[in-house]
Amino acid sequence: MSRTMLGAIGVAGLISLAGAGLGAAPQHEGSVAGLAKAGGKLAADVVVWLEAPDAPRSHEGRFVLEQRNMEFFPKVLAAPVGATVELPNYDRIFHNVFSFSNGKPFDLGLYPTGASKRIKLDRAAINRLYCNIHPHMAAYIVAVDSPYYATTDKTGAFTIRGVPAGRYTYHAWRSGGSTLTATVNVGDSASTEPLEVMWP
């Protein structure tokens, strides 16, 4: 084999290796963190999510809405479209969980302590849940068409992690309030500032 051919092969190999290295470079990721307020007070149980139509979807994870002490827990559960939600009954009485909302209408019927039933979230929607026997029991399942979402804690704080750099439209929902929509940049100096989600 001539030196010219060996040289060409060597250069091609270096280009191939360099190309592979460039292709394997990880995409920069960041997070969106902030506080939610309503009427000037910190707001718990607010769901915040980013629009990301091209992001890969994952239905992994365990999503549970318990019935305990004659209440639903948590009061607000966020989960991605396609996820399955378990609804176990930990009370010593029967419950009958149902929803007639436009998201995922269902009626699970009566089931006793220790039993659990499931629903699958077919599409993005705000699902209001009740118990047919105990009218004071109510909760929400917020199904979002995005892998990037979070629910605020008791201090109104939230963090959405693992978000690729870019500009996103975000939405924020809370019970009794309108859904807010705005934009946020992830991966630049501006994104280090806490995002403030506020209702009047």
N, C-alpha and C positions, 0 to 999 in steps of 0.2 A: 504494500500500500504506500502511495507516494506521500511525501511530507505535506504537500498541498491538501490532500484529502484528509490527512490526520488533523491538520490545522483547522479545516472546515468543520470536522466532527467535533473538535474541542470547543470551538466558538459556539457551535449549535448547542452543545451540552451546557455551556455556561449560560446561554440565553434561556434554555429550558429551565435550568435550576433557578435562575433569577425570576423568571416568570412565575414558577411555582411558589417562590417565596413571596412575591408580590400578591399573588392570588390568595395566599393563606393569611395575609395581614388581617387581624381582627378589626371589626367595625367598632368605632368608639361608641360606648354606651354611657348613659347618664341616668339621672333620676329626677323626678318632679316631686318636690316636697312643699308643703304649705299648711295654711290654716283656713278653716271655714268659719264664717261668722254669720249670724242672722240677728238683725236688730241690735247690732253692736255686741252681742254675746257669742261666745264660742259655741259652735254647733257640732254635736255628735251625730253619728249615723248619717252623714252626708256621703253620697257615692260620687266619686270623681273618676272619669275615664277619658282616654284619648282616642280620637279617630285614627285608625291605622288599618285601612282596608287591605293593604298588601302584606301585612305582618302575618307570619305563620300562626295558626290557631292550635291551641292545646286544650283538651278537655280533661287533662289529668288534675289530680287533686281531689280532696274529699270535701264536699259541701254539705253541711248538716244544719238543719233548723230544728231545734229541740222543742218539745212540749214538756215543761217542767214547772211545778208549783203553779199550775193553772195559767201559765204565761208561755209565749213563744220566746225562744232565745237562739240567736240574737233577734232584736226587733227588726233589723235591716240586714239582709244577706245579699251581697253582690257575687255574681258568678257569670262566667262566660256562656254565650249561646252554645248549646250542644252539651252542656254539663248536666249531670244527674244530681239531684238534691235529695238527700235522705231526710225523712221527717219522723224520728223516733218518738214514742210516747213513754216518758219516764214518770208520769203521774200514776196514781193508783186508781184511776178512773178512766172511763172511755173518753176518747176524743174523736171528732169527725172534722178533719181539715178540708176546707174547700176554697175555691177562688172562682169568681164569676167575672174577673177582669178580662179585658180584651187581649191580654198577653197569653196566658196559659190556663184556660178554664178547666177545672177538674173538681171532682168530689171523691175523696178517698174513702168515704164511708166510715162506720164505727170501727175502731180498733183499740184493743186493751193495752194495759201496761206491759212494757217489754217488747211490744210489737213495733215495727217500723215499716213505712211505705216510702215509695220513691216517685219522683216526677222528673221528666226530662225537659229542659228548657229549649223549646224549638225555635224561638226567635227573640229578638231584642224587645223588651217590654218591662213595664213596672207592674208586677203582680202583687195584688193585695190579698192576703190570706186571712181567713177567719176560722173559728170553730163553730160548727152548727149547734153545739150544745151549750157552749159558754160564749155568749156574744161579746163579752169584754175582751176576749183574746183576739189580737190582731197583729199582723206583721207584714213585712214587704220582702219580696225576692226581686232584686233588680238584675235582670238579664242584660248584659252588655255585649255588643258585637265587637269586642276588642280584647287583646291579651293584656292590655295596660290599664289597670284600674285599681282603686283602693277605696276603703271606707274610713271615715274619720273616727278617731277614738273619743274618749270622754273629754279630752282637752281640745277637740276640734282639729287635731293634727292628722296628717296623712302623708304617705310616701309611696310613689309609684316607681319601682326600681327596674333596671335592665332595659331602659328605653333607648333605642338607637338615636343618635344625634339627628336633629332636624327640627322643623317647625310643625306643630300639631294644633289641630282644633281640639279643645277639650270641652266636656260637658260636666255639669255638676247638678245633682238632684238631691232634694230633701223633701221629707213629708211635709205637706202643707205649703210648699213654695213652688215657684215656677222653675223650670230647668234653665240654668245659666249656660251660656256658650261664649267662648272667647278663644284666643290663641296663646300658645306658650312655646318658647324656644328651648330646646334641650341640647346641651353640649357646648354652650357658649358662656361667656361671663355673666350674661343676664340671667341664665338659668340657675345660677348659684343663689339668687335672691329667692326667698320663700314666696310661693304663689299664694296670693290672697283671694279667696273665694268669698264674696260677701253678698248677702241679701239685705235689703233695707230693713 
